[in-house]
Amino acid sequence: MDSTKKHLLIVDDQREIRESLKAYLVRHDYRITLADSTEAARAALKTAAIDLVILDIMMPGEDGLSLCRELRAQGSMPIILLTAMAEDTDRIIGLEMGSDDYITKPFNPRELLARIRAVLRRAGTLPARNEQPKTSCLHFDKWVLDSARRELIGPDQVSIALSTGEFLLLSAFLQRPGMVLSRDQLLDITRGRDAIAFDRSVDNQISRLRKKIERDPKNPELIKTHWGGGYSFTARVSEK
């Protein structure tokens, strides 16, 4: 077995779809494991090192969305959802739960292959976060972010409200101070995308965040813009 090949888990209750996808993706140099239910998928995930999950939403019994939510809570494994419905609601729910992409049935295998490659490419270029903090409180400038309570405490010790999108972005920056992060990387790092899923505009979220933490939002000192490159967080971050 070639361990250098990316290992994909296909979860779908329709045998014809599973087998045809396996045959197609094996020809394109992927290792494939099949599962016909979320229960079988969990068993496979315990025994194999999976690089990406292709997950059907509509299955008998437990649906794919619950497994998607569970996997995202455990880590950042790439997930592509398969759905027989094209409504925006299903797309948004999938993104809110942390999927990286989705494709509507019936689909062209070549399109799915392109999406797999794109998701794996983005996942492979994500910058690693700093060592996991020993405390839930991170200090920067004159601010403190309490991640456990999702509270931002200002210099006057007053708690500042953060939207989910603002909290996820600030956390991403505090875990990677000094690194230049592109818009796509910020979207991938904040996998849940909760508030971002409806807009996908990182710039708008950052603008709102700057208004809360910068002395002069029009001349930001903490979150710097790198034209054509993205953003970086300049302040020193500590756990004191």
N, C-alpha and C positions, 0 to 999 in steps of 0.2 A: 504493500500500500504506500502510495506516494504522499508523505505527510506535508509536502510543500504545497499541495493543491488546497484551495479553499474548500471548506467542508460546509455544505448547505443542508438545512433540515427543511423538508417540504411537508407541511401539515395540511391535509385535505381529505375529506371523507369520500371523495370520488376517485375510485381506483384508476380509471382511465386517465384522469388529469395527472395523478401522481406519477404513474408509470411513463406517460408520454413526456412529462417535464424532466423526469430523471434521464430518460434516453437522450433527450435534446441537450441537457446541461452536461452530462457525462462527455458528450462529443466535444464540448467546449472546455474540457479540462477541469471540471469540478468534481469533487467527491460528494455523493448524495446519500442522505439517510431519509427514509420515508416514515411518516406516521399518519394514521387514519383518524386520530382523535387527539384532544388535548392531553388525555391521560397517557397515550402512547408517546406524545411529544415530550412530556416531562420525563418519562423513563429514558428516552433517547438523550435528552440533555444531561442526564446524570451520568451517562456512560461514554459520551463522546464530546470532543472539543469542537463545538459548532461555531462557525464564523458568521453565519447569517441565517435567519429563519424566514421562510416564505409561508405565510400563515393565512388560511382561509377564514373569513369572518363567520359565515353561516355554516354551522355543522350541527348535527343532532346532539342533544345533550348540552354540554358546556360549549359556549361559542368561542371563537378565536379572540374576541376582544378581551375577555377575562384573562386569557393566557398572556396576551399582549401587555395588559396592565401589570400582571405579575412579573413578567420578564423585565419590564422597564423599572419596576421597583427594586429589582435585584441588581441591575447594572445597565450597561449601555450596549448590549448586543444589538446589532442591526436587525431591523424587522421590516419586511415588505408584506403588506396585507393584500389578500385577494378578495374581491367583493363582486357579487353578481348585481349589485345595485350601484347606480351612478349618481344618486342624489348627493348634494353637497353635505347633507347632514352626516352621512356615513363617512365621507372623507374627513370631515372636521372631527368627528368622534375618534376616528383612528389616529389622527394627528395629535389630538389632545391626550390620548393614552400613551403616546410616545412612539408610534410607528415612524419609520424613516421615509416611507413612501407607500403608495398603494397603486394597484392596477385593477381595472374592471374586467370581469369576465363577460363575453369571451375575449381573449387577448391574443396578440401575436407573440409567439415565444421569443422572437428577436427583440421585441420591445421590452419584455421582461428581462432578457439577458442584458440589455443596455442599462436598465434600472439597477440590476444587481451589481454591475460593474461600477456604476456611478456611486451607489451607496457604499460599497466596499472601498472605493477610492477615497471618498470623504472620510470614512471611518479610519482609514490608514494614515491620513494626514492630520488628524486631530492632535494638537499638542497635549502632552500629558500634564495633569494638574500637579501641583506641589504635593509633598507628603501630606496625607490626611491629617487635619488639625486634631490635636488631642482635646481641644475644648470647642464648644459650639460658638464661642464668642471670638470674633476677629476684629482687631483694632486697626484703623487706618486714619491718617490725618487726625482730626478730632472726633471721629465717629467710631461707633461700635456696632457691628452687625451680629445679632444673636440669632444664629441659624436655627436653633431648636424652636425658638418662639417666633421666628420670622419677623423680628423687630429691628428697626434701625434707630439707634439712640444717638441723638445729637449732642453737641458741646454743652447745651443747657440741660442735659439729662432728660429731655423730652423725647418720647417715642414718635417716630415719623412713619406714617403709613406707606407701605410699598405694595404695588400690585404684584400679582404672581410673576408677570413678565419682568418687572423691575427687579424683583428679588432674585430670580434665576440669573439674570444678566450680571447683577452685582456679585453674586456668589461666584459666577464663572470668572470674573475679573479678579476677585480676591484670591482665588485658588491659583491664578496664573499671573501674578504681578510682573509688569515689564514686558510681557509677551505681546507681540502684535497679532491680533486675532481678526480674521476676515469675517464678513457678515455670515457667510455660509458656515464657517467654523463655529461662530457663536450660536447659530441655530442648531447645529449638531450637538454642541456641548450641552445646551439647555434642552435635552431630549424631550422633556415633557411638553414644551412649547405652549403650555396652557394659554396664556394671553396672546402669544405670538401667532398661534395657528390661524387666527382669523385675519391677520394683516400681513404677516411675514416681513414687516418693516422693522428691522432692528434699529434703524436710524431714529424712528419715532420713539421707541422705548428708551433709547439712550438719551434723547433730548429730554424726555420726562425725568429720567434719573438724574441728569445733570442739574436740572432745576431744583432738585432736592438736596444735592450734596456739594455742589460747586459754589464757591463764593461769588463768582461771576459766570453764570452759565454761558454767556456769549464769548467769554475767553476762558474756556475750561483748563484747569490745571491737573485734575485727577484723571479724567478720561480723555486721552488725546486722540485726535483723528489723524490717521495716516492716509493721505489721499491715494486712492487706488489700492490701498492695502488693508484698511480696516481700522481697528481701534486698539489702544493699549492703556493699561492702568498704571499710573506712574508712582502712586504713593507707596510707602513702605507698609507692609502688612505684618502684624504680629499677633500673638496669642496672649499677650501679657494680661 
